Amino acid sequence: MISSDVIRGYNDTLILYMLLDGESYGYEISKNIRKLSDEKYIMKETTLYSAFTRLEKNGYIDSFFLDETFGKRRTYYRITPLGLAYYREKCEEWKVTQEVVNKFIKEL
């Protein structure tokens, strides 16, 4: 399991990645992050919905309502062009981060 402290700065990147191929909703995004990470990272619901609020406020995603589930409207999210640019920026930042951290990692 990955510590949430280690990955905190990249939660937005993970969410944006999940939206690259199309719109989705919170539970599905959370489930897919868990699955894609081979159960090594589980994003808490509060973390996920805080990120949605932040991403939407910054113009990186849009939210909208679609189908109803058990009488409740489901909120879907989609990445915006600004969000795609931010995602690319974070990917480049990650490459540099890896490069720096790898200089301090040694097998003992």
NORRAWO-V391360 format. One record per backbone hydrogen bond with DSSP energy under -1.0 kcal/mol. CO is the residue of the C=O (numbers start at 0). NH is the residue of the N-H. If there is no record, write none. Layout:
BEGIN
co;nh
CO;NH
CO;NH
END
This chain:
BEGIN
co;nh
2;6
3;7
6;9
7;10
9;13
10;14
11;15
12;16
13;17
16;19
18;21
23;76
24;28
25;29
26;30
27;31
28;32
29;33
30;34
31;35
32;36
33;38
34;37
36;39
39;1
43;47
44;48
45;49
46;50
47;51
48;52
49;53
50;54
51;55
52;56
53;57
54;59
55;58
59;79
61;77
63;75
66;73
68;71
71;68
73;65
75;63
76;23
77;61
79;83
80;84
81;85
82;86
83;87
84;88
85;89
86;90
87;91
88;92
89;93
90;94
91;95
92;96
93;97
94;98
95;99
96;100
97;101
100;103
END
